[in-house]
């Protein structure tokens, strides 16, 4: 059984609003074993909407539209579907009563154009909307249905859970098959390098299927399983996850919505360790990520963007500072040790970077250095990173957090 989503609204095409509705609908369909084959975004243009709707209903049994059923002139979903199916829009008195009642409850006077929302295509099944003034509707076909629901996320989610999914399960006799997925999160290698290590697991048509999605410094590996019941799907995912973990090892830092900084903070708390951070090049990104975890293990973050602030933090003369600055590794070690001593923490993490050359318009090659001071001594590493400054800063912050994570793993594994 195939399904499609059509997100309607010119504001989506203009980038004024991010389409979170499609992802929510997709997740709910997957949880009920309905395969989503395509999503489409279309603006508030009647002709284009009609073309998109015609194409979708010819491809898929289930089509869900979201948006375009408000009261204004550019809300054209009703008109588009009515014309595609050649069914005139008909007034529904009971929907009008519900809309009026909602306005009364909220203490507003209903505008005349809200009357438009009580019209649905002739013969359509109304979807009553207790959360808002935009009722939806269902137009059934010989082998499927098109379901139109509001674009307001709160209303959309309510109607998906309470009307759309129950309708689809009954109409298409959906009883057992489910689609489940799990995401493994990795860092330390790029998408292509990770892809090579699991290439044979990513073959098309496999169940479970494996795919990758990259963002700056973070690779998501998605495992998707289809089965007749949740237990069987979960078992399929577990077996594939075990194989991927065997291949990638400590590159995997978390699952699903876990974050690198969140997991680092949890590990610091578990080991009862405190941390202070000093940043030069990253401008506080590392500290900001750690602070967002609200963990007491993160004690202090210091940003030192200039040579003056760095020299003053280290309490050095100009001569001493210039001498120390000739060795970037030694300099970063000194920052890490100073922050640990200054703030009396178990660990002191320092990140230092310097621009080496301009590579192109807005792009640079930057040498980055990382040092971690602990009671057992100092660990360090360095990387050469190229790209736009904002991108390098983000990557450097993730490298620093991953460096810290691996240090904590070693402490966990040591006897």
Backbone torsions as a table, in degrees:
resi	resn	phi	psi	omega
1	UNK	NA	126.6	-175.4
2	UNK	-109.2	144.3	179.8
3	UNK	-133.1	154.3	175.6
4	UNK	-134.6	154.1	175.7
5	UNK	-119.0	135.2	173.5
6	UNK	-119.6	111.8	177.1
7	UNK	-92.7	123.4	-171.7
8	UNK	-113.3	131.9	177.3
9	UNK	148.3	124.3	179.2
10	UNK	-62.7	-27.1	179.1
11	UNK	-62.3	-26.7	176.9
12	UNK	-71.8	-40.7	179.8
13	UNK	-70.3	-28.6	-179.9
14	UNK	-84.2	-5.9	-180.0
15	UNK	78.4	11.9	-179.5
16	UNK	-75.2	-27.8	179.1
17	UNK	-133.3	137.1	176.1
18	UNK	-86.3	133.9	-178.1
19	UNK	-79.1	91.1	174.3
20	UNK	-90.9	-16.0	-178.9
21	UNK	-61.6	-44.4	-176.8
22	UNK	-61.5	-38.9	-179.4
23	UNK	-67.7	-38.4	178.7
24	UNK	-66.1	-46.2	179.6
25	UNK	-61.7	-42.9	180.0
26	UNK	-59.3	-43.2	179.9
27	UNK	-63.1	-43.7	-179.3
28	UNK	-67.2	-36.1	176.3
29	UNK	-64.9	-44.9	-178.7
30	UNK	-61.4	-40.4	-179.7
31	UNK	-62.8	-19.1	-179.6
32	UNK	-110.2	17.2	174.0
33	UNK	73.6	20.7	179.3
34	UNK	-100.5	123.7	-175.7
35	UNK	-83.0	121.2	175.6
36	UNK	-88.5	123.1	-176.1
37	UNK	-106.8	-18.6	-178.4
38	UNK	-163.8	144.2	168.8
39	UNK	-122.7	145.6	-177.9
40	UNK	-136.1	142.4	173.1
41	UNK	-116.3	131.0	-178.6
42	UNK	-136.5	145.9	179.9
43	UNK	-80.7	-178.2	-177.2
44	UNK	-83.1	63.2	178.7
45	UNK	-125.2	117.4	-171.5
46	UNK	-57.5	-44.8	-176.8
47	UNK	-66.2	-43.7	179.7
48	UNK	-66.5	-38.4	177.9
49	UNK	-61.2	-42.8	179.8
50	UNK	-63.3	-40.2	179.3
51	UNK	-64.1	-44.5	-179.6
52	UNK	-64.2	-42.6	-179.7
53	UNK	-64.6	-43.9	178.9
54	UNK	-59.5	-44.8	179.8
55	UNK	-63.1	-41.3	-176.9
56	UNK	-66.7	-44.4	-176.5
57	UNK	-72.2	-20.9	175.3
58	UNK	-78.1	-22.6	-178.2
59	UNK	-94.5	-36.2	-166.4
60	UNK	-130.5	150.1	179.2
61	UNK	-73.5	-33.0	-176.7
62	UNK	-119.4	125.7	175.6
63	UNK	-126.6	127.0	178.4
64	UNK	-117.7	123.1	175.3
65	UNK	-104.5	144.3	176.6
66	UNK	-131.0	127.6	-178.5
67	UNK	99.0	163.4	174.6
68	UNK	81.8	15.4	178.1
69	UNK	-119.4	29.2	175.1
70	UNK	-81.1	-167.1	-173.8
71	UNK	-96.3	-2.2	-172.3
72	UNK	-91.4	170.5	-175.5
73	UNK	-63.6	-28.4	-177.8
74	UNK	-90.3	5.3	173.8
75	UNK	-88.8	100.9	-167.3
76	UNK	-120.6	11.1	-177.0
77	UNK	-62.6	-43.4	179.1
78	UNK	-57.5	-48.2	-177.9
79	UNK	-63.3	-40.7	-178.0
80	UNK	-63.9	-46.8	-178.6
81	UNK	-68.7	-38.9	178.2
82	UNK	-59.7	-41.4	-179.0
83	UNK	-73.3	-38.3	179.2
84	UNK	-61.4	-42.4	-177.3
85	UNK	-94.4	2.2	179.0
86	UNK	54.3	48.7	177.4
87	UNK	-123.7	122.7	-179.5
88	UNK	-66.7	152.4	175.4
89	UNK	-74.2	132.4	-178.0
90	UNK	-122.9	143.6	-177.8
91	UNK	-78.0	135.6	-179.8
92	UNK	-115.7	101.2	-176.6
93	UNK	-56.1	-38.9	-177.2
94	UNK	-68.1	-31.0	175.3
95	UNK	-69.8	-37.5	178.5
96	UNK	-63.2	-40.2	178.7
97	UNK	-62.7	-40.7	179.9
98	UNK	-65.9	-40.3	179.2
99	UNK	-64.5	-45.6	179.4
100	UNK	-62.2	-41.5	-179.2
101	UNK	-64.4	-37.5	179.3
102	UNK	-65.3	-41.5	177.5
103	UNK	-61.8	-41.7	179.3
104	UNK	-62.4	-44.1	-179.3
105	UNK	-61.1	-35.8	-176.8
106	UNK	-88.9	-1.9	176.0
107	UNK	77.6	25.3	179.1
108	UNK	-114.4	155.3	173.2
109	UNK	-92.4	130.1	-177.2
110	UNK	-74.1	132.0	175.3
111	UNK	-79.4	155.4	-176.9
112	UNK	-61.4	-33.0	-176.9
113	UNK	-71.0	-11.8	175.5
114	UNK	-69.1	-17.4	177.6
115	UNK	-59.7	-28.6	179.4
116	UNK	-57.1	-30.1	-174.4
117	UNK	-75.6	-9.3	177.9
118	UNK	-89.8	3.7	178.2
119	UNK	-99.1	133.6	173.9
120	UNK	-137.6	161.3	-179.9
121	UNK	-58.5	143.7	-178.9
122	UNK	-54.9	131.6	178.4
123	UNK	82.6	-3.2	-179.9
124	UNK	-74.4	154.5	176.3
125	UNK	-89.9	120.3	-178.8
126	UNK	-71.6	145.0	172.3
127	UNK	-110.4	103.5	-178.5
128	UNK	-68.8	141.9	-173.0
129	UNK	-125.0	92.8	180.0
130	UNK	-73.7	-9.1	-177.4
131	UNK	-95.1	-10.5	-176.7
132	UNK	-163.3	-174.9	-173.8
133	UNK	-98.1	9.4	-177.8
134	UNK	-114.8	92.5	174.6
135	UNK	-65.6	147.1	174.8
136	UNK	-97.7	-171.0	178.5
137	UNK	-162.7	160.6	179.9
138	UNK	-125.0	127.3	172.4
139	UNK	-109.9	116.7	-178.2
140	UNK	-89.3	145.4	175.0
141	UNK	-117.9	-179.0	-176.9
142	UNK	-63.3	-33.1	-178.1
143	UNK	-125.5	11.3	-177.1
144	UNK	-169.5	-156.3	-178.4
145	UNK	-162.9	150.7	170.8
146	UNK	-114.8	127.8	-175.8
147	UNK	-117.0	126.5	-178.5
148	UNK	-112.3	123.7	-179.5
149	UNK	-131.1	163.3	-175.6
150	UNK	-65.0	163.7	177.2
151	UNK	-93.1	-13.7	176.6
152	UNK	-65.3	118.7	-172.4
153	UNK	-52.6	-44.2	-179.4
154	UNK	-59.6	-44.3	-179.6
155	UNK	-70.2	-42.6	179.6
156	UNK	-58.5	-47.8	-177.7
157	UNK	-62.9	-42.7	179.5
158	UNK	-61.1	-47.0	-177.1
159	UNK	-70.9	-33.9	174.6
160	UNK	-59.9	-46.2	-174.8
161	UNK	-74.8	-37.0	-170.7
162	UNK	-101.1	-18.0	-178.8
163	UNK	-126.8	-53.9	-172.3
164	UNK	-63.8	-53.2	-178.0
165	UNK	-63.2	-46.9	176.2
166	UNK	-58.3	-39.2	177.9
167	UNK	-62.6	-47.9	-177.9
168	UNK	-63.3	-40.6	-180.0
169	UNK	-63.4	-39.4	179.8
170	UNK	-75.0	-45.9	-175.4
171	UNK	-64.6	-40.0	-175.5
172	UNK	-106.5	14.7	175.4
173	UNK	51.0	48.7	179.3
174	UNK	-85.2	114.9	-175.2
175	UNK	-118.7	-47.4	-169.4
176	UNK	-121.2	-46.9	-169.3
177	UNK	-60.1	134.4	179.2
178	UNK	-130.4	159.6	173.1
179	UNK	-122.4	119.9	178.2
180	UNK	-118.6	155.1	176.1
181	UNK	-143.7	158.7	176.1
182	UNK	-140.4	143.1	-179.3
183	UNK	-114.2	126.0	171.8
184	UNK	-98.3	136.2	-177.6
185	UNK	-110.8	132.6	-176.0
186	UNK	-135.4	155.3	172.3
187	UNK	-150.6	164.9	-178.5
188	UNK	109.3	-17.5	173.8
189	UNK	-140.1	154.4	177.6
190	UNK	-75.8	169.8	-177.6
191	UNK	-60.2	-42.4	-177.7
192	UNK	-65.4	-40.5	-179.7
193	UNK	-66.7	-41.6	176.5
194	UNK	-66.9	-39.3	178.2
195	UNK	-58.1	-37.4	178.7
196	UNK	-64.4	-35.5	-177.1
197	UNK	-74.9	-21.8	-179.8
198	UNK	-122.8	21.7	-174.9
199	UNK	-53.8	-45.1	-176.6
200	UNK	-68.8	-18.4	179.7
201	UNK	-87.3	-7.0	-174.8
202	UNK	-103.5	19.5	-178.5
203	UNK	-68.3	140.0	-179.0
204	UNK	-63.2	138.8	176.2
205	UNK	91.5	-5.6	179.4
206	UNK	-73.0	152.3	173.3
207	UNK	-133.8	109.8	7.8
208	UNK	-77.5	155.1	177.2
209	UNK	-95.6	153.7	-178.2
210	UNK	-128.1	133.8	177.0
211	UNK	-143.5	161.4	179.9
212	UNK	-122.4	151.9	176.1
213	UNK	-141.4	127.0	-175.0
214	UNK	-108.0	143.5	165.9
215	UNK	-133.1	179.6	-174.2
216	UNK	-60.8	112.7	175.7
217	UNK	74.4	2.7	-173.7
218	UNK	-137.0	127.9	178.2
219	UNK	-114.8	128.1	176.2
220	UNK	-105.0	128.7	179.1
221	UNK	-111.1	112.1	-174.7
222	UNK	-98.5	127.5	175.6
223	UNK	-110.5	122.3	-177.5
224	UNK	-122.2	127.4	-178.3
225	UNK	-123.5	140.4	173.8
226	UNK	-111.0	134.6	-178.5
227	UNK	-157.5	172.1	-179.5
228	UNK	-80.0	-15.9	179.5
229	UNK	-153.5	160.8	-177.2
230	UNK	-59.4	-35.8	-178.1
231	UNK	-64.6	-43.5	179.6
232	UNK	-65.6	-41.0	178.3
233	UNK	-63.2	-42.2	179.9
234	UNK	-62.8	-40.0	178.8
235	UNK	-64.4	-41.3	178.5
236	UNK	-61.4	-43.5	-179.9
237	UNK	-64.8	-43.0	-178.4
238	UNK	-60.3	-41.5	179.9
239	UNK	-64.7	-43.3	179.5
240	UNK	-68.4	-40.2	178.7
241	UNK	-59.9	-42.7	179.6
242	UNK	-60.0	-42.9	-179.9
243	UNK	-64.8	-43.1	-180.0
244	UNK	-65.6	-42.1	178.7
245	UNK	-63.9	-36.3	177.5
246	UNK	-61.8	-35.0	-177.6
247	UNK	-82.6	-38.8	-173.3
248	UNK	-97.2	-20.0	174.5
249	UNK	56.5	-130.0	-173.9
250	UNK	-73.8	-2.0	173.6
251	UNK	-63.6	-28.6	178.9
252	UNK	-82.9	123.6	-177.4
253	UNK	-111.2	-13.6	-177.0
254	UNK	-172.6	-176.3	-179.4
255	UNK	-133.5	155.2	174.0
256	UNK	50.1	-116.3	-175.3
257	UNK	-95.1	10.7	177.5
258	UNK	-65.4	150.3	178.6
259	UNK	-116.1	157.4	178.7
260	UNK	-61.7	-48.4	-178.6
261	UNK	-66.6	-33.5	177.2
262	UNK	-65.0	-43.1	179.5
263	UNK	-69.1	-35.9	176.2
264	UNK	-61.8	-45.1	179.9
265	UNK	-62.3	-41.2	178.4
266	UNK	-62.6	-40.4	-179.3
267	UNK	-68.8	-38.6	175.6
268	UNK	-59.7	-43.1	179.8
269	UNK	-66.5	-40.9	-179.1
270	UNK	-63.6	-36.7	-179.9
271	UNK	-87.7	-0.2	180.0
272	UNK	57.1	48.1	-179.7
273	UNK	-115.3	148.9	175.3
274	UNK	-110.9	155.6	-173.7
275	UNK	-138.2	140.0	167.8
276	UNK	-124.9	152.3	-173.9
277	UNK	-132.5	138.5	171.7
278	UNK	-125.1	129.8	-176.7
279	UNK	-123.8	138.1	172.0
280	UNK	-108.1	-64.0	-172.6
281	UNK	-76.9	-34.3	-172.8
282	UNK	-79.7	-6.6	171.1
283	UNK	61.4	26.6	176.4
284	UNK	99.0	3.6	-178.0
285	UNK	-64.4	-42.1	179.9
286	UNK	-61.4	-48.8	-178.9
287	UNK	-63.0	-39.6	179.8
288	UNK	-62.4	-42.9	179.3
289	UNK	-63.3	-46.1	-179.2
290	UNK	-67.2	-39.2	-180.0
291	UNK	-63.7	-30.5	-179.4
292	UNK	-66.8	-17.6	179.1
293	UNK	-79.8	-13.7	-178.1
294	UNK	54.5	39.8	179.8
295	UNK	-95.1	135.4	176.9
296	UNK	-70.6	-12.6	179.2
297	UNK	-70.0	-27.5	177.4
298	UNK	-88.6	108.6	-171.1
299	UNK	-91.1	-43.4	-171.8
300	UNK	-155.0	141.4	172.8
301	UNK	-127.5	132.5	-178.3
302	UNK	-124.2	133.3	177.3
303	UNK	-110.9	123.6	-178.4
304	UNK	-124.8	83.0	-173.6
305	UNK	-78.2	-18.6	-174.6
306	UNK	-118.2	160.2	177.1
307	UNK	-63.3	-35.6	178.6
308	UNK	-60.1	-48.1	-179.3
309	UNK	-66.7	-35.2	178.6
310	UNK	-67.1	-44.0	-179.6
311	UNK	-64.2	-42.8	-179.6
312	UNK	-66.6	-38.0	178.7
313	UNK	-62.6	-40.7	-180.0
314	UNK	-82.5	-7.5	178.6
315	UNK	57.5	52.8	-177.8
316	UNK	-115.8	154.9	171.1
317	UNK	-76.5	167.9	177.6
318	UNK	-58.8	-41.1	-179.0
319	UNK	-65.3	-45.9	180.0
320	UNK	-64.1	-42.2	-178.7
321	UNK	-63.9	-44.3	179.8
322	UNK	-63.7	-37.0	179.0
323	UNK	-67.9	-44.7	-179.9
324	UNK	-66.2	-36.9	-176.7
325	UNK	-68.6	-11.5	179.1
326	UNK	-72.3	-20.3	179.0
327	UNK	-119.4	100.3	-173.4
328	UNK	-62.9	-36.7	178.9
329	UNK	-64.1	-48.0	-179.8
330	UNK	-63.4	-40.1	179.7
331	UNK	-61.2	-46.2	-179.3
332	UNK	-66.6	-38.5	174.8
333	UNK	-57.5	-42.6	-178.7
334	UNK	-64.2	-39.1	177.6
335	UNK	-64.1	-43.5	-179.3
336	UNK	-63.3	-45.0	-179.1
337	UNK	-66.1	-39.7	-179.4
338	UNK	-64.6	-44.1	-177.9
339	UNK	-67.1	-36.8	177.9
340	UNK	-64.6	-44.5	-179.3
341	UNK	-71.3	-41.5	-176.0
342	UNK	-62.9	-41.2	-174.7
343	UNK	-105.4	5.4	173.2
344	UNK	54.5	51.3	178.1
345	UNK	-109.2	162.6	179.1
346	UNK	-69.3	-34.0	-177.5
347	UNK	-130.1	143.1	173.8
348	UNK	-126.0	118.3	-178.2
349	UNK	-107.5	129.4	179.0
350	UNK	-125.2	141.1	175.1
351	UNK	-127.9	127.4	-179.9
352	UNK	-131.6	140.9	178.2
353	UNK	-144.4	149.8	176.6
354	UNK	-142.1	140.4	180.0
355	UNK	-74.1	127.1	-178.2
356	UNK	-99.2	-41.7	-179.4
357	UNK	-160.5	155.3	175.3
358	UNK	-88.2	127.6	-175.7
359	UNK	-98.7	-19.9	-178.2
360	UNK	175.9	-169.2	-177.7
361	UNK	-63.4	110.1	178.2
362	UNK	75.4	7.0	-177.8
363	UNK	-120.5	145.8	-175.0
364	UNK	-140.8	159.3	167.8
365	UNK	-101.7	127.2	-173.9
366	UNK	-127.1	128.2	174.4
367	UNK	-86.0	124.5	-178.9
368	UNK	-117.4	141.8	-176.5
369	UNK	-128.4	143.2	-176.4
370	UNK	-135.6	129.9	178.3
371	UNK	-133.1	143.7	178.3
372	UNK	-129.2	117.2	-179.4
373	UNK	-97.7	128.1	177.1
374	UNK	-136.0	175.4	-179.9
375	UNK	-63.9	-23.6	-179.0
376	UNK	-87.1	-5.5	-179.4
377	UNK	132.1	-162.3	-176.5
378	UNK	-119.0	132.7	171.8
379	UNK	-107.9	148.8	177.4
380	UNK	-150.2	161.8	175.3
381	UNK	-155.3	165.5	179.1
382	UNK	-146.0	151.1	-179.9
383	UNK	-140.8	146.6	170.5
384	UNK	-101.3	121.1	-175.8
385	UNK	-123.2	137.1	178.0
386	UNK	-116.3	151.4	176.1
387	UNK	140.6	-170.5	176.4
388	UNK	-69.5	151.2	-173.5
389	UNK	-56.0	-46.4	-176.8
390	UNK	-62.1	-36.1	-178.6
391	UNK	-71.5	-42.4	179.2
392	UNK	-63.8	-40.3	179.0
393	UNK	-60.5	-44.8	179.3
394	UNK	-63.5	-44.8	179.2
395	UNK	-63.4	-41.4	-179.7
396	UNK	-63.6	-38.7	178.4
397	UNK	-63.5	-41.8	179.6
398	UNK	-67.8	-39.9	177.0
399	UNK	-60.4	-42.3	-180.0
400	UNK	-62.9	-44.5	179.9
401	UNK	-67.2	-37.0	178.1
402	UNK	-69.2	-36.6	174.8
403	UNK	-58.5	-45.8	177.5
404	UNK	-64.9	-42.7	179.7
405	UNK	-58.2	-44.7	-177.6
406	UNK	-68.5	-31.9	174.9
407	UNK	-64.5	-42.7	-179.9
408	UNK	-66.8	-35.1	176.6
409	UNK	-62.5	-41.0	178.5
410	UNK	-62.8	-38.0	178.0
411	UNK	-65.8	-36.7	179.6
412	UNK	-67.4	-38.9	-175.5
413	UNK	-82.4	-18.0	-178.2
414	UNK	-72.1	144.7	-176.7
415	UNK	-67.2	NA	NA
